[in-house]
């Protein structure tokens, strides 16, 4: 008897279909997966493309390394009844979940499929997102959500709301453990707007993505106000007014490429350091442009971006919240290969004062860097806090305290460089040694004081100047005296509040050395459940 290596198919039962083999099951599975991956069909895809949007699967192809995506729960379906839902049970339930790689490093992803129930979230859709959120946290890898959804699925009622509750709870649990990145790629309402607000980074695309708690139709019904999607919650609104969007781009491809770039600057989780990348830019490269960039006169403006570009590797600076609270500049750059979080006053905008927006923006940034082991470099040229009724009544004390709290609580390496003026409380808040900076350096033109000389003399010598035969001369003499006594460039260093006065051209070299020394810094905070920051 000969035994064939090809197993013969089992005989068909009398009068019935041929029994399935593993091969036929494999073919069946492939067909089901192919159909599932196509989604609702070419018409829906054309509609998505007509809005200038990629489909969820196309987005994943752009975001992830080629061939790296592994989908899970691609055939999960809802079990809702009523509203005709029994007849419409698409595989995947409007969200694609799984993991893949960015530059070879693992990330977990979910991507709403707007073509299915408007990307809205029901029970099954939520459970799929919960699953990847749990996997990301438990394995210590970043989570990226590609959001293009209408919020809670109306037909499923309260289970959709509960599904969002599960997302919110997980986002907070993972906060500060793994980087969580939200990419907004369509109209996102309700929970689809709230859940990104709990994450670390929010990307938006002009004209195609919007975020609002309630959409324009509801706004019109409730308030009578007629407003477009874009006016209510478009990318520019959230990038310049509300501060919800961290990054804004003109198209999806650029946006997704920038997400990849950001991931390359972050550690996989809070137990790791960001990956170092040496660029060939020498650590001791003199910053020859800096001497001419910063004017002597503290009233004259200059662009702090140019200073940062001189200092960081190859001039590459990844700015956060570029269009919001632009009087402070925050972003990531590398110095001798190591990622650093840079916080800097911007003399070009409102003379670089700290106000409510600047304090909030910088506080969040400092907190984010501290959570992910990114050392902080603070470049100071600050005239003080913005005075005025509006700021006081809107709570500059409370909001300014957020920045103070964030710095004081930060245990990552912290280096301060005082470029020019550093006055009053704003000097202390901008990571002075007294609130815990590990090292502080100042350029020789520094003016560190309670306030500028003119202001100080007006307070201290107002009567004397008024009574003087020659008030202007008296005023100038007193200003000179104040400068010589309390504001000269070596005053703070003599008192041990600054570690050294440095040549501006050596700023990059000094910072590279400081960050190398501080890389192994250890710092512990007292045991407690959690601090109670002034949110
Ligand atoms: C189910 C929905 C849906 C929803 C839209 N669709 N919203 N299906 N549940 N919430 C469906 C539409 O019926 C349509 O189906 C398809 O999705 C596309 O919707 P359109 O309105 O045609 O698209 P567009 O004009 O681009 O407008 C998108 C939108 C708008 C701005 C998102 O649809 C909208 O305002 N939807 C309601 C948003 C909302 O209020 N969500 C609930 C939030 S409450 P067809 O079959 O016609 O293609 C919430 C609470 C969470 O999320 C908890 C927070 C604390």
Boltz pocket constraint, residues with backbone or C-beta under 6 A from the ligand:
constraints:
  - pocket:
      binder: B
      contacts: [[A, 114], [A, 115], [A, 117], [A, 118], [A, 119], [A, 120], [A, 149], [A, 150], [A, 151], [A, 152], [A, 153], [A, 154], [A, 155], [A, 160], [A, 161], [A, 164], [A, 187], [A, 188], [A, 189], [A, 190], [A, 191], [A, 192], [A, 194], [A, 213], [A, 214], [A, 215], [A, 216], [A, 217], [A, 218]]
      max_distance: 6.0
